[in-house]
Amino acid sequence: MELTIGPGLNCGPTYTPSYNFNTAVLLTAKEAPGSAFAGWVGVCTVNPANLRQCTATMNVTKTVQTRFNTTTPGTTALSVYKTGAELGTVVSTAPPPVGKVNCGLTCVANFPATATVALTATATAGSSFAGWIGCTPVATNPRQCTVPMNIARIVKTAFTRPVLTVVKIGSG
């Protein structure tokens, strides 16, 4: 795995430089043999023409992560990130021999590069499903989505619970 910042600066597993306010920092990820780039997590703008590049504008302190997954030839990695711990599950419903996703908070699975993976989100009792990022929702059931595995992918989903906010006004 190699992560470069700007022209020619290679990073180790963690790199924490400081930048002038509003500096645009270009990040470029390059996988090592036997691994697949799985995407970015954090506050950066991904280049749609090159998903291995993202730009972080340094107007506040930011954390950006890149993920690389081990793969075998002919497969790509799907990473699923879920917010709302213990509030729901995400599983894949693709038929064999495609890999299988059954997520806790985060999960990674390898799939054939020709596969389209179907994901289903199920909220636990008292929770609700809030939506997908990184896959195409199924029009007839928004709890389901599909993602083509022609490249490594990251899918994010969220589950929520109703919150009651009580505000006391006055001295009573």
Backbone as a chain_set.jsonl record, in Angstrom:
{"seq": "MELTIGPGLNCGPTYTPSYNFNTAVLLTAKEAPGSAFAGWVGVCTVNPANLRQCTATMNVTKTVQTRFNTTTPGTTALSVYKTGAELGTVVSTAPPPVGKVNCGLTCVANFPATATVALTATATAGSSFAGWIGCTPVATNPRQCTVPMNIARIVKTAFTRPVLTVVKIGSG", "coords": {"N": [[0.85, -1.168, 0.0], [0.516, 2.184, -0.801], [0.461, 5.566, -0.067], [0.238, 8.73, -1.29], [0.892, 12.175, -0.813], [0.241, 15.024, -2.435], [2.769, 15.955, -4.86], [4.972, 13.378, -4.897], [5.364, 12.811, -2.074], [5.482, 10.266, 0.075], [3.547, 8.314, 2.34], [3.5, 6.69, 5.558], [1.724, 4.255, 7.588], [0.326, 6.094, 9.187], [0.084, 9.592, 8.939], [0.66, 12.854, 9.871], [0.703, 15.826, 9.089], [0.819, 19.477, 9.252], [-1.046, 22.147, 7.74], [-1.389, 25.214, 5.876], [-4.221, 27.395, 6.279], [-7.053, 26.679, 4.273], [-5.608, 25.262, 2.341], [-5.489, 23.08, -0.397], [-5.221, 19.689, -0.353], [-3.992, 17.069, -2.165], [-4.627, 13.668, -2.218], [-3.409, 10.477, -3.045], [-3.979, 7.105, -3.607], [-2.365, 3.95, -3.829], [-2.449, 0.599, -4.499], [-0.743, -2.307, -3.19], [0.754, -5.264, -4.67], [-1.573, -7.956, -4.678], [-3.469, -6.731, -3.143], [-6.381, -4.616, -2.876], [-7.569, -1.404, -3.614], [-9.969, 0.092, -1.585], [-11.335, 2.392, -1.129], [-12.154, 5.671, 0.233], [-12.544, 7.093, 3.495], [-13.882, 9.631, 5.323], [-13.342, 13.214, 5.34], [-13.049, 14.245, 2.387], [-12.865, 15.136, -1.078], [-13.665, 13.035, -3.6], [-12.106, 12.277, -6.658], [-13.967, 11.932, -9.505], [-13.056, 10.94, -11.924], [-10.824, 9.517, -11.264], [-10.887, 7.374, -8.894], [-9.045, 6.771, -6.956], [-7.962, 9.057, -6.049], [-8.308, 11.83, -3.876], [-9.284, 15.027, -2.597], [-8.534, 17.074, 0.106], [-9.614, 19.951, 1.6], [-8.098, 22.151, 3.683], [-9.629, 23.604, 5.893], [-10.459, 23.157, 8.43], [-9.397, 20.97, 11.112], [-8.901, 17.715, 9.904], [-9.659, 14.249, 9.373], [-8.705, 11.666, 7.314], [-9.154, 8.51, 5.94], [-7.811, 5.761, 4.152], [-8.619, 2.712, 2.638], [-7.334, -0.524, 2.158], [-7.726, -3.755, 0.894], [-7.013, -7.231, 1.178], [-6.887, -9.296, -1.65], [-7.727, -11.849, -4.068], [-6.6, -12.903, -7.333], [-8.823, -11.677, -9.842], [-10.854, -10.899, -8.144], [-12.612, -8.353, -6.279], [-12.794, -6.007, -3.57], [-15.392, -5.402, -1.226], [-16.301, -3.039, 1.064], [-18.238, -2.437, 3.871], [-19.613, 0.031, 5.81], [-21.195, 0.842, 8.799], [-23.299, 2.984, 10.554], [-24.712, 3.545, 13.76], [-24.508, 1.526, 15.839], [-25.481, -1.713, 16.809], [-28.067, -1.283, 15.981], [-29.038, -2.359, 13.654], [-28.727, -4.648, 10.805], [-26.693, -5.618, 7.984], [-26.794, -7.526, 5.125], [-25.629, -9.558, 2.39], [-27.327, -10.645, -0.529], [-26.634, -11.981, -2.751], [-26.361, -14.73, -5.001], [-24.494, -17.858, -4.542], [-21.524, -18.465, -6.559], [-20.724, -16.134, -5.364], [-19.231, -13.963, -2.905], [-20.011, -13.432, 0.624], [-21.721, -11.125, 2.639], [-22.147, -10.2, 5.94], [-22.787, -8.082, 8.19], [-21.355, -6.587, 11.102], [-20.441, -3.778, 12.8], [-18.56, -2.952, 10.876], [-17.631, -4.433, 7.788], [-15.852, -6.546, 5.493], [-15.681, -8.044, 2.341], [-14.66, -10.204, -0.31], [-15.426, -10.255, -3.763], [-16.237, -11.71, -6.98], [-14.931, -9.935, -9.79], [-16.8, -9.524, -11.736], [-19.241, -9.555, -10.554], [-22.463, -8.407, -9.362], [-23.475, -7.126, -6.432], [-26.087, -7.594, -4.159], [-27.453, -5.862, -1.477], [-29.051, -5.958, 1.715], [-30.645, -4.119, 4.188], [-31.606, -4.354, 7.553], [-33.427, -3.114, 10.146], [-33.21, -3.186, 13.747], [-35.624, -3.907, 16.36], [-37.35, -1.006, 17.312], [-35.67, 0.704, 16.004], [-34.721, 2.498, 12.974], [-34.103, 2.322, 9.453], [-31.851, 4.437, 7.762], [-30.693, 5.01, 5.258], [-28.608, 4.694, 2.215], [-25.213, 5.096, 1.049], [-23.143, 5.032, -1.694], [-24.099, 2.888, -3.129], [-26.692, 1.637, -5.325], [-29.971, 2.269, -4.588], [-32.76, 0.0, -4.531], [-35.628, 0.549, -6.377], [-38.18, -0.414, -5.649], [-37.826, -1.231, -3.051], [-36.357, 0.484, -0.721], [-34.671, -0.396, 1.334], [-32.99, -2.134, 0.208], [-30.115, -2.444, -1.928], [-27.939, -2.266, -4.815], [-24.643, -3.039, -5.951], [-22.131, -2.789, -8.311], [-19.274, -4.813, -8.793], [-17.009, -4.149, -10.28], [-14.853, -2.599, -9.614], [-13.059, -2.083, -6.521], [-15.166, -1.331, -3.76], [-16.812, 0.967, -1.482], [-19.426, 1.005, 0.776], [-21.78, 2.816, 2.608], [-23.993, 2.89, 5.355], [-26.775, 3.727, 7.485], [-28.376, 3.473, 10.639], [-30.964, 4.564, 12.777], [-32.384, 5.789, 15.859], [-35.336, 7.016, 17.376], [-35.083, 10.194, 18.951], [-35.594, 12.044, 21.863], [-35.648, 15.332, 22.787], [-35.559, 17.321, 25.581], [-36.236, 20.481, 26.752], [-35.788, 22.741, 29.304], [-37.386, 25.615, 30.275], [-37.231, 28.577, 32.024], [-37.528, 28.933, 35.667], [-38.806, 26.931, 37.03]], "CA": [[0.0, 0.0, 0.0], [1.249, 3.443, -0.841], [-0.384, 6.753, -0.058], [1.048, 9.911, -1.55], [0.258, 13.474, -0.602], [0.862, 15.954, -3.37], [3.75, 15.306, -5.727], [6.15, 12.687, -4.41], [5.489, 12.598, -0.643], [4.872, 8.991, 0.435], [3.175, 8.246, 3.755], [3.417, 5.406, 6.223], [0.347, 3.963, 7.983], [-0.281, 7.321, 9.693], [0.863, 10.776, 8.594], [-0.07, 13.961, 10.472], [1.331, 17.133, 8.885], [-0.082, 20.63, 9.359], [-1.131, 22.914, 6.496], [-1.976, 26.544, 5.952], [-5.671, 27.456, 6.125], [-7.619, 26.546, 2.922], [-4.748, 24.533, 1.414], [-6.086, 21.882, -0.983], [-4.24, 18.61, -0.29], [-4.351, 15.948, -3.031], [-4.213, 12.358, -1.72], [-3.482, 9.448, -4.07], [-3.76, 5.777, -3.049], [-1.9, 2.934, -4.774], [-2.411, -0.678, -3.813], [0.381, -3.215, -3.378], [0.302, -6.526, -5.272], [-2.373, -8.8, -3.799], [-4.452, -5.96, -2.393], [-7.259, -3.784, -3.699], [-8.009, -0.15, -3.026], [-11.384, -0.045, -1.253], [-11.98, 3.686, -1.035], [-11.825, 6.699, 1.224], [-13.482, 7.378, 4.568], [-13.52, 10.897, 5.926], [-13.741, 14.448, 4.681], [-12.281, 14.602, 1.197], [-13.665, 15.08, -2.301], [-13.107, 12.019, -4.483], [-12.036, 12.621, -8.077], [-14.775, 10.936, -10.194], [-12.289, 10.372, -13.034], [-9.805, 8.649, -10.674], [-11.385, 7.141, -7.538], [-7.912, 6.622, -6.05], [-7.538, 10.395, -5.645], [-9.277, 12.713, -3.23], [-8.709, 16.298, -2.169], [-9.026, 17.601, 1.377], [-9.346, 21.374, 1.775], [-7.769, 22.252, 5.103], [-10.265, 24.74, 6.562], [-10.53, 22.69, 9.82], [-8.663, 19.714, 11.274], [-9.64, 16.634, 9.245], [-9.107, 12.895, 9.344], [-9.065, 10.926, 6.11], [-8.61, 7.16, 5.93], [-7.96, 4.984, 2.939], [-8.665, 1.292, 2.994], [-6.863, -1.509, 1.199], [-8.119, -5.09, 1.311], [-6.353, -8.336, 0.501], [-7.754, -9.948, -2.628], [-7.127, -12.859, -4.939], [-6.809, -12.483, -8.722], [-10.194, -11.764, -10.349], [-11.838, -10.448, -7.165], [-12.488, -7.002, -5.741], [-13.247, -5.953, -2.182], [-16.512, -4.559, -0.827], [-16.268, -2.655, 2.475], [-19.509, -1.863, 4.306], [-19.513, 0.746, 7.074], [-22.541, 1.032, 9.327], [-23.437, 3.803, 11.752], [-25.848, 3.097, 14.556], [-24.127, 0.212, 16.36], [-26.525, -2.534, 17.425], [-29.4, -0.853, 15.552], [-29.463, -3.033, 12.442], [-27.79, -5.528, 10.13], [-26.592, -5.556, 6.529], [-26.372, -8.809, 4.561], [-25.72, -9.662, 0.932], [-28.272, -11.673, -0.963], [-26.177, -12.503, -4.031], [-26.255, -16.19, -4.959], [-23.153, -18.416, -4.681], [-20.348, -18.51, -5.713], [-20.355, -14.795, -4.912], [-18.944, -13.891, -1.472], [-21.14, -13.192, 1.52], [-21.578, -10.042, 3.602], [-23.03, -10.239, 7.096], [-22.023, -7.05, 8.876], [-21.473, -5.941, 12.391], [-20.222, -2.355, 12.57], [-17.834, -2.862, 9.612], [-17.257, -5.735, 7.249], [-15.198, -6.567, 4.197], [-15.756, -9.332, 1.658], [-14.194, -10.186, -1.687], [-16.391, -10.748, -4.734], [-15.723, -11.717, -8.35], [-14.961, -8.611, -10.412], [-17.959, -9.458, -12.633], [-20.467, -9.683, -9.751], [-23.239, -7.303, -8.828], [-23.871, -7.571, -5.103], [-27.315, -7.03, -3.607], [-27.385, -5.715, -0.022], [-30.324, -5.701, 2.387], [-30.518, -3.573, 5.532], [-32.737, -4.663, 8.418], [-33.336, -2.42, 11.434], [-33.67, -3.924, 14.915], [-36.844, -3.352, 16.949], [-37.19, 0.324, 17.873], [-34.755, 1.476, 15.165], [-35.156, 2.627, 11.582], [-33.057, 2.394, 8.447], [-31.767, 5.835, 7.339], [-30.298, 5.177, 3.87], [-27.365, 4.167, 1.653], [-24.275, 5.899, 0.278], [-22.188, 4.185, -2.398], [-24.745, 1.831, -3.904], [-27.93, 2.085, -5.962], [-31.158, 1.71, -3.929], [-33.764, -0.659, -5.357], [-36.788, 1.448, -6.381], [-39.341, -1.008, -4.99], [-37.521, -1.484, -1.649], [-35.17, 1.28, -0.422], [-33.775, -1.085, 2.26], [-32.089, -2.937, -0.607], [-29.359, -1.722, -2.943], [-27.014, -3.085, -5.59], [-23.343, -2.43, -6.201], [-21.312, -3.582, -9.23], [-17.953, -5.03, -8.212], [-15.96, -4.006, -11.289], [-13.73, -2.046, -8.851], [-13.305, -2.167, -5.081], [-16.211, -0.374, -3.379], [-17.188, 1.244, -0.098], [-20.844, 1.334, 0.951], [-22.086, 3.283, 3.961], [-25.408, 2.866, 5.694], [-27.014, 4.221, 8.837], [-29.603, 3.145, 11.356], [-31.198, 5.568, 13.812], [-33.426, 5.58, 16.844], [-35.923, 8.313, 17.718], [-34.471, 10.897, 20.076], [-36.436, 13.063, 22.479], [-34.885, 16.384, 23.434], [-36.409, 18.069, 26.506], [-35.605, 21.744, 27.104], [-36.443, 23.398, 30.415], [-37.357, 27.072, 30.157], [-37.711, 29.168, 33.273], [-36.903, 28.449, 36.899], [-39.709, 26.007, 37.714]], "C": [[0.889, 1.223, 0.0], [0.24, 4.579, -0.881], [0.525, 7.943, -0.272], [0.222, 11.16, -1.303], [0.986, 14.463, -1.49], [1.88, 15.23, -4.22], [4.901, 14.713, -4.92], [6.306, 12.473, -2.921], [4.746, 11.323, -0.269], [4.659, 8.924, 1.945], [3.292, 6.827, 4.265], [1.973, 5.15, 6.602], [-0.395, 5.18, 8.528], [0.659, 8.474, 9.372], [0.063, 11.976, 9.069], [0.676, 15.277, 10.285], [0.336, 18.256, 9.178], [0.024, 21.434, 8.065], [-1.674, 24.303, 6.771], [-3.472, 26.456, 5.71], [-6.056, 27.479, 4.643], [-6.683, 25.919, 1.897], [-5.497, 23.298, 0.918], [-5.009, 20.803, -1.065], [-4.756, 17.445, -1.128], [-3.764, 14.668, -2.459], [-4.387, 11.35, -2.845], [-3.123, 8.106, -3.447], [-3.325, 4.82, -4.148], [-1.754, 1.621, -4.02], [-1.138, -1.455, -4.138], [-0.136, -4.47, -4.078], [-0.447, -7.378, -4.257], [-3.353, -8.047, -2.932], [-5.259, -5.11, -3.361], [-7.605, -2.523, -2.928], [-9.508, -0.25, -2.8], [-12.062, 1.289, -1.002], [-11.508, 4.532, 0.121], [-12.917, 6.795, 2.274], [-13.007, 8.679, 5.202], [-13.909, 12.059, 5.039], [-12.759, 14.765, 3.561], [-13.2, 14.443, -0.009], [-12.985, 14.129, -3.269], [-13.175, 12.503, -5.921], [-12.836, 11.573, -8.856], [-14.049, 10.281, -11.376], [-11.201, 9.423, -12.546], [-10.162, 8.45, -9.208], [-10.273, 6.961, -6.517], [-7.361, 7.971, -5.593], [-8.672, 11.111, -4.931], [-8.536, 13.951, -2.744], [-9.378, 16.728, -0.875], [-8.626, 19.066, 1.457], [-9.234, 21.641, 3.269], [-8.301, 23.545, 5.725], [-10.554, 24.44, 8.037], [-9.654, 21.442, 9.91], [-9.506, 18.578, 10.717], [-8.898, 15.317, 9.403], [-9.627, 12.214, 8.092], [-8.389, 9.566, 6.205], [-8.761, 6.583, 4.535], [-7.869, 3.523, 3.338], [-8.173, 0.458, 1.826], [-7.223, -2.882, 1.748], [-7.329, -6.127, 0.524], [-7.34, -9.006, -0.442], [-6.996, -11.077, -3.311], [-7.386, -12.416, -6.367], [-8.262, -12.694, -9.16], [-11.258, -11.335, -9.365], [-11.58, -8.998, -6.803], [-13.154, -6.983, -4.365], [-14.428, -4.994, -2.027], [-16.388, -4.316, 0.673], [-17.593, -1.992, 2.8], [-19.296, -1.26, 5.686], [-20.926, 1.088, 7.524], [-22.48, 1.951, 10.529], [-24.718, 3.391, 12.457], [-25.587, 1.698, 15.069], [-25.304, -0.446, 17.053], [-27.938, -2.163, 16.971], [-29.885, -1.537, 14.28], [-28.368, -3.889, 11.848], [-27.795, -5.252, 8.636], [-26.077, -6.912, 6.069], [-26.447, -8.737, 3.047], [-26.654, -10.802, 0.589], [-27.889, -12.243, -2.315], [-26.038, -14.013, -3.932], [-24.803, -16.652, -5.04], [-22.795, -18.516, -6.171], [-19.88, -17.141, -5.237], [-20.131, -14.831, -3.409], [-20.183, -13.554, -0.663], [-20.791, -12.06, 2.47], [-22.591, -10.27, 4.706], [-22.36, -9.351, 8.134], [-22.396, -6.818, 10.309], [-21.336, -4.453, 12.1], [-19.54, -2.109, 11.225], [-17.599, -4.267, 9.105], [-16.642, -5.564, 5.871], [-15.355, -7.962, 3.629], [-15.254, -9.147, 0.241], [-15.226, -10.849, -2.584], [-15.735, -10.825, -6.1], [-15.894, -10.341, -8.982], [-16.135, -8.441, -11.369], [-19.284, -9.455, -11.88], [-21.156, -8.347, -9.546], [-23.812, -7.803, -7.514], [-25.137, -6.837, -4.681], [-27.182, -7.016, -2.089], [-28.769, -5.428, 0.525], [-30.031, -5.237, 3.808], [-31.782, -3.894, 6.319], [-32.513, -3.995, 9.768], [-33.809, -3.331, 12.553], [-34.923, -3.24, 15.46], [-36.543, -2.006, 17.601], [-36.267, 1.223, 17.08], [-35.358, 1.641, 13.782], [-33.934, 2.755, 10.685], [-33.055, 3.806, 7.875], [-31.286, 6.031, 5.907], [-28.934, 4.624, 3.529], [-26.52, 5.289, 1.06], [-23.329, 4.91, -0.393], [-22.781, 3.002, -3.121], [-26.082, 2.367, -4.421], [-29.132, 1.458, -5.265], [-32.105, 1.074, -4.941], [-35.051, 0.15, -5.238], [-37.969, 0.881, -5.599], [-39.107, -1.303, -3.508], [-36.242, -0.726, -1.282], [-34.242, 0.669, 0.631], [-32.786, -1.973, 1.517], [-31.344, -2.034, -1.578], [-28.457, -2.701, -3.674], [-25.729, -2.314, -5.833], [-22.549, -3.329, -7.149], [-19.883, -3.664, -8.691], [-16.831, -4.971, -9.245], [-14.714, -3.325, -10.726], [-14.056, -2.226, -7.366], [-14.261, -1.046, -4.671], [-16.311, -0.211, -1.874], [-18.665, 1.625, -0.103], [-21.027, 1.747, 2.403], [-23.591, 3.228, 4.155], [-25.567, 3.319, 7.142], [-28.357, 3.727, 9.35], [-29.739, 4.168, 12.478], [-32.285, 5.103, 14.763], [-34.035, 6.933, 17.143], [-35.3, 8.892, 18.973], [-35.446, 11.961, 20.569], [-35.515, 14.068, 23.157], [-35.856, 17.196, 24.287], [-35.63, 19.317, 26.921], [-36.43, 22.39, 28.204], [-36.287, 24.911, 30.228], [-37.933, 27.647, 31.434], [-37.078, 28.498, 34.474], [-37.745, 27.403, 37.625], [-39.276, 24.593, 37.738]], "O": [[1.889, 1.284, 0.715], [-0.722, 4.541, -1.648], [1.478, 8.144, 0.481], [-0.983, 11.193, -1.552], [2.18, 14.712, -1.326], [1.857, 14.001, -4.293], [5.702, 15.44, -4.335], [7.354, 11.967, -2.52], [3.516, 11.294, -0.292], [5.479, 9.41, 2.725], [3.194, 5.872, 3.496], [1.071, 5.748, 6.016], [-1.608, 5.292, 8.356], [1.876, 8.353, 9.513], [-1.106, 12.11, 8.707], [1.234, 15.796, 11.252], [-0.858, 18.003, 9.335], [1.05, 21.407, 7.385], [-2.338, 24.535, 7.781], [-3.943, 25.552, 5.019], [-5.458, 28.211, 3.854], [-6.931, 26.03, 0.697], [-6.074, 22.556, 1.713], [-4.005, 20.972, -1.757], [-5.821, 16.894, -0.847], [-2.557, 14.579, -2.236], [-5.409, 11.364, -3.532], [-2.071, 7.979, -2.822], [-3.846, 4.865, -5.262], [-1.03, 1.538, -3.028], [-0.538, -1.29, -5.2], [-1.342, -4.716, -4.082], [-0.015, -7.513, -3.112], [-4.007, -8.642, -2.074], [-4.87, -4.911, -4.512], [-7.898, -2.573, -1.733], [-10.247, -0.631, -3.707], [-13.252, 1.321, -0.691], [-10.604, 4.169, 0.872], [-14.093, 6.598, 1.968], [-11.84, 8.797, 5.575], [-14.701, 11.913, 4.108], [-11.766, 15.463, 3.766], [-14.186, 13.708, 0.038], [-11.863, 14.379, -3.71], [-14.18, 13.072, -6.349], [-12.428, 10.411, -8.877], [-14.406, 9.174, -11.778], [-10.702, 8.607, -13.322], [-9.785, 9.264, -8.365], [-10.538, 6.997, -5.316], [-6.395, 8.018, -4.831], [-9.836, 11.016, -5.322], [-7.327, 13.924, -2.512], [-10.603, 16.748, -0.761], [-7.441, 19.393, 1.39], [-10.171, 21.384, 4.025], [-7.539, 24.458, 6.042], [-10.858, 25.35, 8.808], [-9.218, 20.917, 8.885], [-10.695, 18.483, 11.019], [-7.675, 15.282, 9.547], [-10.831, 12.186, 7.838], [-7.2, 9.474, 6.512], [-9.722, 6.882, 3.826], [-7.136, 3.153, 4.256], [-8.534, 0.69, 0.672], [-7.043, -3.142, 2.938], [-7.016, -5.926, -0.649], [-8.49, -9.254, -0.078], [-5.786, -11.229, -3.146], [-8.301, -11.628, -6.604], [-8.858, -13.737, -8.892], [-12.446, -11.387, -9.684], [-10.48, -8.479, -6.991], [-13.974, -7.844, -4.048], [-14.453, -3.917, -2.623], [-16.372, -5.261, 1.461], [-18.028, -1.086, 2.089], [-18.858, -1.941, 6.614], [-21.747, 1.559, 6.737], [-21.684, 1.719, 11.44], [-25.679, 2.947, 11.829], [-26.349, 0.776, 14.777], [-26.038, 0.203, 17.799], [-28.912, -2.677, 17.522], [-31.024, -1.324, 13.864], [-27.227, -3.873, 12.311], [-28.763, -4.724, 8.089], [-25.055, -7.395, 6.556], [-27.221, -7.961, 2.487], [-26.759, -11.789, 1.318], [-28.697, -12.907, -2.965], [-25.638, -14.529, -2.888], [-23.957, -15.92, -5.553], [-23.706, -18.643, -6.989], [-18.755, -17.006, -4.757], [-20.755, -15.625, -2.706], [-21.275, -13.409, -1.213], [-19.7, -12.032, 3.04], [-23.767, -10.509, 4.433], [-21.479, -9.797, 8.869], [-23.566, -6.845, 10.691], [-22.043, -3.923, 11.243], [-19.894, -1.171, 10.511], [-17.391, -5.19, 9.892], [-16.88, -4.574, 5.18], [-15.185, -8.952, 4.342], [-15.398, -8.074, -0.345], [-15.825, -11.863, -2.225], [-14.78, -10.095, -6.368], [-16.889, -9.66, -8.735], [-16.436, -7.319, -11.774], [-20.344, -9.362, -12.5], [-20.519, -7.293, -9.554], [-24.549, -8.788, -7.485], [-25.244, -5.62, -4.826], [-26.84, -8.031, -1.481], [-29.568, -4.742, -0.112], [-29.271, -5.872, 4.539], [-32.894, -3.728, 5.817], [-31.529, -4.276, 10.453], [-34.701, -4.155, 12.351], [-35.243, -2.119, 15.064], [-35.582, -1.886, 18.361], [-36.088, 2.388, 17.435], [-36.366, 1.018, 13.45], [-32.878, 3.231, 11.103], [-34.113, 4.335, 7.535], [-31.449, 7.126, 5.368], [-28.196, 4.152, 4.394], [-27.051, 6.31, 0.621], [-22.771, 4.039, 0.274], [-22.045, 2.185, -3.675], [-26.54, 3.428, -3.995], [-29.31, 0.242, -5.334], [-32.236, 1.552, -6.068], [-35.518, 0.412, -4.13], [-38.689, 1.637, -4.946], [-40.055, -1.593, -2.778], [-35.146, -1.24, -1.507], [-33.128, 1.161, 0.814], [-31.852, -2.505, 2.117], [-31.858, -0.999, -2.002], [-28.237, -3.822, -3.216], [-25.733, -1.085, -5.91], [-22.313, -4.497, -6.84], [-19.352, -2.674, -8.187], [-15.82, -5.659, -9.107], [-13.631, -3.455, -11.296], [-15.203, -2.492, -7.007], [-14.167, 0.068, -5.186], [-15.955, -1.1, -1.1], [-19.097, 2.465, -0.893], [-20.496, 1.11, 3.313], [-24.361, 3.487, 3.23], [-24.614, 3.296, 7.922], [-29.325, 3.585, 8.604], [-28.741, 4.591, 13.061], [-33.006, 4.143, 14.492], [-33.31, 7.927, 17.162], [-35.023, 8.175, 19.935], [-36.045, 12.686, 19.774], [-34.698, 13.699, 24.002], [-36.859, 17.7, 23.782], [-34.495, 19.218, 27.387], [-37.639, 22.568, 28.053], [-35.177, 25.411, 30.046], [-39.009, 27.243, 31.872], [-36.22, 27.625, 34.344], [-37.409, 27.029, 38.748], [-39.973, 23.743, 38.293]]}, "num_chains": 1, "name": "protein.A"}
